[in-house]
Amino acid sequence: MKSKLKRQLPAMVIVCLLLMICVTGCWSSREIEDLGLTFAIAIDKGKETNTEKELKEEGGSYPKKDNITLTYQFVNEKAAGAGTSGGGGSGQGAQKAYINISETGDSLQQIGSEVALRRDREVFSPHLKVVVMSEDVLHTFPIDEMLDQFFRDNEIRLSCLVLSAKGEARDALQLKENGEIPAFRLIGLGENEHKVSRILPPMTLAKLIGKLHSGSSFLLQNVVAANGAVKYSGAAVINGKSKKMIGTLNEYETEGITWIRGEGKGGVVKSHDKKSQQTLAYDINKIKSKIQPIVKGKDISFHVDIESEGDLVENWNTKEALDTQFIDRLETTIENEVKKIVGQVLKKIQHDYKADVAGFDESFRLTYPHLWKRVKNNWDDTFSKADITYSVNVTITHYGTVKTQ
């Protein structure tokens, strides 16, 4: 027994040494204090900042074309160290929790390298949360070419959110408050999807790759900024073939897409009672939608069946009793409002943009897979000529604490 143990001892020592090496930590790890954590990047049409111009005059430049301007948003380590990034630090002289640095060029990779020359910390992008692109660059450059470097960079996570912006994208990376980082504000706005039916499901880099490969037209959630405030508002329409932006949907029309897709998790429909002309508000609890494709010979049409349940949360007509007849009338009023919303967005995407961004292609592909192969290459054109009908059925399930009479 002792002899056997002696023979096994060298092997056991080797195993123990290997285990000790494994648990000593990552030999290639980098201290977080030495990294420039990047949380957001904005992409605008090329326009050198005053700082860039001054650096160029001093000889700080490299060969490039001024096609695009990237704005990197870094955490402000000094503010974080002072404890202002936790929501305080709003007093006079307090530092913002972030630092934005802009650089202009024609290569995203080279621009990133140039930004590194202006920082005393390594540009570190695994924590990148959001990419915002201005409508100008989306109109000018195909999105698959513009974001090619992001797709190839294994340091950037594909869960990163992608947004469009009216005006300059860099403005969306500014906030009045000192204690908050704009990147996290933009992410937080999307989490209100269950409260607002005008917010689209998040478009991540991973989802964007799928959209680009499919050749389908799609929407990007749009953000607007003014005086240090930001808001989700409408969407950019991206053409499936050109991969460029061809137009926008406003908030009202974006809500119509939500009803057609049946993706809404909540929201409010405001309307006016036809009889009393008083305001009423319907709080959405559930939306269910079914897009039914119909093929007769060479003709393709669709019928969209929309159903919803929700609560009557506001009623300015207090003179009438909340009886069954009154509730039926309010349900019809809400149904007509939803039909108006759906009709407006269908007109825009079918006839103005000729771009199916509402999911009719997916329904047709699943129902008629063999026929889909023949029409998919020119689907947007086929969609623009299709006859589309729709029906809406709304059920008010609760009326609040007001008793019916």
Secondary structure, 3 states (H helix, E strand, C coil): CHHHHHHHHHHHHHHHHHHHHHCCCCCCCCCHHHEEEEEEEEEEECCCCHHHHHHHHCCCCCCCCCCEEEEEEEECHHHHHCCHHHCCCCCCCCCCCEEEEEEEECCHHHHHHHHHCCCCCEEECCCCCEEEEEHHHHHHCCHHHHCHHHHHCCCCCCCCEEEEECCCHHHHHCCCCCCCCHHHHHHHHHHHHHCCCCCCCCCEHHHHHHHHHHCCCEEEEEEEEECCEEEEEEEEEECCCCCCEEEEECHHHHHHHHHHHCCCCCCEEEEECCCCCCEEEEEEEEEEEEEEEEEECCEEEEEEEEEEEEEEEEECCCCCCCCHHHHHHHHHHHHHHHHHHHHHHHHHHHHHCCCCCCCHHHHHHHHCHHHHHHHHHHHHHHHHHCEEEEEEEEEEEECCCCCCC
